[in-house]
Amino acid sequence: MTALLGIDLGTSRTKVVLLSTEGEALGFARAEHATDVDPAAGRAEQDPAAWWAGLGVAVRAAMRDGGGTLPDG
């Protein structure tokens, strides 16, 4: 089956939806990631490695939710 993967990398979490080509939601998942905030300095930072890890978690969970499997590799 052909499916589409939608990804929303937000400030506090990554959200993933797996859709059929007809627009039916097949699977959905999200993964949280931390933000390091320093109010005194007025800055906020995030680790791009955490985004990448969260994306992997969310994609695998959405695939499981949708009954699919990821290819090896």
N, C-alpha and C positions, 0 to 999 in steps of 0.2 A: 504494500500500500504506500502511496505517496502521501507525505504529510509535510506540514510547514511548522517551523519553530519560531515563536515570537519571544524576544528577550527584552526585558526592561531592567536595566542596571540603575537602580535608584540610590539615594543617599544612605538608606538604612538596610536595604535588602535587594536581592536580585530576584525577579519574578520571571517565570518561564511558562509559556502555554504551548501545547502541541495541538495543531489544528488539522483537520482533514482539508482537502482541496475544496470541499463544499462549504467550509467555514464552521464545521462542527467541532466543538472543543473535545479533544480526546484525553488530554491530561493537563494538569496544572501543578506547579510547585513553586516554592520560594525558599531562599536561604538568606539568613541574616548576615551582616558584616558590620564590624565595629567602626566607630569614628573616634579618633583621638582628638578631644577638644581642649584647648587652652584658652579660657575666657580672658585671662589677664593679657595674653599676647594677641587676642583676637584672631586666632587661627584654628582651623580644623584640618585634620589629615586622615587619609585612608591608605591602606596598603593595597596596591594593585594585585598582589599575590592573593589577598583575601577575596578580591572580586573574582579572580580566575577560579579559585577553589570553590567559592559559592556557586559560580556558574556550573561547574561540574556536578556538584551536589544537586542543584535544581534540575538540570537536564536529565540526570539519571532518574530522579524521583518522578518527573513528568512522564518520562518514558514508561516507568513501571505503572504509574497511574493510568496511562493510556493503553497498557497491555502490550507495549512494544519492547524491543530489545535494541541495544546499541551494537553496531558492528564491532568486531574485534579490531584492536589496533589503535 
